[in-house]
Amino acid sequence: MRKIKGRGILVMCLFLFGGYAFYDFQKQRSASEKQTADAKIFAMNVDQIDAIEIQKDGQTVEIKRGVDGWTLLQPLKDSADDAAAEDLIKMTSAEKIKDVAKEGADIDWASFGLDKPAASFTFTNSAGQKGTLHVSAKFNFEGHPFARRDQENRVLIVNSSWATRAEMPIVEFRDRRFLRHKMGAIDTFKLKNKNGIVDIALKDGKWVDAGSKKMELDQQKVREIFRGIADAKGANYVDGKMPALQNLFTLDMKLGDKNWKAEVGQAADKKIYAKVSDPAFQMQMAPGAVDKLIELKTEDLKVGATPKDDKGQAQLAHEPGA
């Protein structure tokens, strides 16, 4: 009888010890999770962010996600750069507070540059939750900017990447694609440059030479040219008069029921500019963005054309006087 009783007490002790250990484990895990959550700049679900507002230099940049991607609403209405918006969200979701410089009700915000922040970022998710980070132009001794989250009475120290984001120009969030259509929509391609005309068309699912030479085209090389056009971006938009340009090429394409055209030229300072239709805009191109079209020949796309031909086009575009 004593043995049974002793065993019962032992089992009870084991249960009690096990229960305490489990409680202690849960308590430590909760504390660790809270510490991790407190270290995050934004506690809300950033994966569902569908609106971003940036205030800087007395101006507001506002972009919003829709079914077809991101749209720029302020300071002008246009398509937004989906990649720039998504990259900003991705970086924000991983950001943590590096340290707290000061907290309390008696903070002199001006001494930390937070009375007039360099920029304020407000993120809103689909649940209606908002989070704002005010970023200062002042830094601590390690080169990290001071910041304030919402209206908290704490001076935070955040990653230096926030200072870079605070300096991002508006054009970074505007859609700067040379071709604002899907590559798969291209039905015909007609390029005129100093080497002549490249005239190709899609027939029965295959790209063929629609010009006089009737060469057999390397389908992969054609797709690479189209991919380069789809990836090409401008550095800046040009409002008003364009500089005097030496013509480099014109490109006409049929995209389903749409006709698309680009006129590309080079200014005296060697910068390349483009005038594009559908939608209509003028832009200074990013370096190298359209180099392959400047010297492109139909022969470069034929079956058996060597890679050296393609490499030469990019080099020629950067030669003096090109």
N, C-alpha and C positions, 0 to 999 in steps of 0.2 A: 504493500500500500504506500509505504514511504517512497519507494522507487518511482511509482506512478506519479505521486505528488511532486517529487523532485523533478521528474521529466517535464511535468506541466509547467512548473515555475521556470525551468530552463527555456522551454518553447516560448513562454510569455515574454521572457527577457529578450530572446532573439527577435520576436515580433516588435517589441518596444524599441530595441536597438536599430532594427531594420527600418522601422517607421521614422525614427529620429534622423537616421542617415539620409533617408529619402527626402525628408522635410528640409534638412540642411542643404542637400544637393539642389532641390528646387529653389530654395531661397538664394543660393549662390548664383544659380542660372538666371533667376529673375533680376538680380542685381547686375549681373554681367550684361543682360539684354538691355536693361535700362541705361547702363553706362554707354553701351554702343549706340542706343537711340539718341541719348543726350549729346553724343559726339557728332551726330549728323547735323548738317546745316539745316536741312528740312526734314521734319518728321513725317510729313504727308507723303502719300503715294505718288512719287514723281513719275512713275511709269504711265500714269494716266493724265499727265499734263497736256492740256489742249489749248493753252493760251499763255503767251509771254509778253510782258510789257517792260520796256527798258526806258528809264528817264535819265537823260544826261544833257548837259549844255542847254537847258531850257527846252529841250525837244523830247518828244515821245515816240518811241518805236513800238508798234503793237503788231504782233502776228498771232494768227489763230489757225488751229488745225481743222480741216474739213474732210469730207469723204474723198476729195481729190488731192489731198496734201495740204500744205501750209499756205496761208494767204497773208500778204502784208496789208494792213489796214491803215496804219499811220507811219510816217508822215504823208505817204501817198498810197494809193491802192494799186496793187500789182501782185503777181505771183511771188511767193517767198522761196528762198533757197531751202528746200526740205532738209538737205544734209546739214546746213548750218544750224537749223533749229534742233534737229535730232542730236547733233553733237553737243550742243549746249545743254540739253536735257540729260544726256548720258553722263557728261562731266559733273553736272550738278548732283545727280543721284549718288555719285561716289564720293562727293566732297565731305570732308569732316572739319570740325572746328579744331584748329591747331592748339589754341590756348585762349584763356580769358585774361585780358590785360587789366581790366578793372570792372567792378560791378557795384551797384548801389544807386541811391536816389540823388546823390550829389555829384554826378559826373559832369565835368566840363567838356561837353561834346566838341567844342571848337578846338580844344587842344589836341584832339584826335582826328580832326578834319571831318567830323561826322555831323557838324551843324549844316554843312553844305556838301553832301557826298559827291564824289566824282561821278557815280552812277548808282541807280537803284534798280534792282531786278525783281520783278514780281511774277511769280508762277502761279497759275490756277489750274487745278485738275478737274476732271469731269464730275467729281463729287462736289464741286464748288469750294473746295479748300484752297486757301491762298497762303502764300509765303513770300515775304519780301526780304531781300538782303541789300542793305545800304553799304556801298563800298567806298572807303576813303581814298584820297590821293596821298595820304600820309602812310608811312611804313614804320615797322619796328626795326630794331638794329639788325635783324636777320633778313630784312628786305621783304617781309610779308605785310600786306596791307591790313589796316584796322577795318572793322566792319560792325554793323549793328543789325541784328535780326528783328524784323518787325519793329515794335516799340519797346523792346526789352531794355532794361537798365543794365546792360552788360556791353562792354567793349570787347569784341571778339578779335582774334588774330586768325586770318584765313590764308589759304594758299595764294601764292603770288600770281597764279593763273587768273584770279579774279581781277587783278589790275589790268591784265592783258584784255580780258573781256570788256572791261569798262572803257577801253580805248578803241574797241571795234567800231569801224565806221558803219553807217546805215547800209551801205551798199553790200556789206557782207550778208545781210539778211534778205536782200532782194534777189530774185531769180536772175542770174547773169548768164544763162545758157545761150549760146549762139543759135542753137536750134531748139525751140521750145515744143518739140513734137517727138513722138516716139520713133526710134530708129526703124522699127518694123513697119511704119506707115509709108516709107519711101517706095514709090513705084517707078519713078524715072529720075535720072541724075544727068544734068548737062552742065559741064564746067568749061569755061572759056578762060584761058590764060595765055601767056606769051608763047607757050609751046603748042598751042592749038586748041582743039576741042576734045573733051572726053564726054562721049554721049552713050550712056548705058541705060538699059531698061530691064524690068523684071518681067519675064515671060515664062509661064508654066512653072513658077517656083524657082526659076534659074535666072541669074543675071547674064545678059547678053550684050554684045557690042552693037549698039544701034547706029553707029557711024558707018563710014564707007569701008573700013578695013575688015570688019567682021572677024575680029580675033576671038579665040576661045579664052574666056576669062577665068581666072582663078577665083572661085567663090569666096575663099577665105580672105584673100587680099581685098576684095570688094567690101566684105564685112568689116575688115580692119579700118578701111577708110571711113565707112559710115560710123563706126564706133568712135573714131577720132572726132568726127563732126558732133556726135551726140555728147561727147565729153568736153568739147571746146567751150571755154567761158571767157567773158569779158572782164577787164580789170575795173573799168568805170563806164557809166553811161554818159553820153554827151547830149546835153540839152542845148538847143540852139544851133549855131553854125558850126559845121565841121571844118577842120583845117584843110588847106589845099592838099590834094592827094594824087599820087601817081597810081594809076590803076594796076592792081595785081591780078585780080580775077573776078569774074562774076559766076555765080552758081544759081542755077534754076532747078528746082525739084518739084515733082508732083507728089503730094501726100494725100492719097485718097481723092477726095473732091476738092482739095485745096491746092493752090499754086503758091509756092514759096520761093523767094528770091533774096540773094545777098550780093551786095556790091562791096568789094574789099579793096582797100588801097593803103599806100604807105605815105606818111607825112615826111617832111624834111628832116625831122628828128629821128627817123627810122621807126617810129611807133606805127603800129598797124591799126586801122579803123575799119569798122563795118557798118553798113546801112542795111537793115534787115526788114523784111515784110512779114506780116502775120505771126505775131503782132509786130507792129511797126515800131522800131527803135533804132537809135544810133549808139554805138559803143566803141570804146578803145579796147582792143583785144588783149588778153593776157599774153605774155611772151611765149612764143612757140605754139599757140593754140591752133592756128590754121596753117602752119608752115607746110604741111604735106600737100596742100592744095595749090601752093604757089607754082610749083614746077611739075605737077602731076601730068603724066601722059597715059594714053590708053595702053601703051606698051608695058607700063609699070604694073598693070593689072592682069596681064595675060598669063596663061599657064606657062611656068618655066622661068618667069622673071626672077632675077636674083635679088636677094635682100640688099645687096649693095645699091641697087637703084633707089630703094626706098630711103636708105640712110642718106644718100646724096641730096635728096630734096630738102631735108631739114637743115643740112649744112649750108646749102646755097642760100636759104632764106636769111641767114645771119651774116653772109659775106658783105663787105662794104659795097654799097651801091645796089644791093639786092632789093 
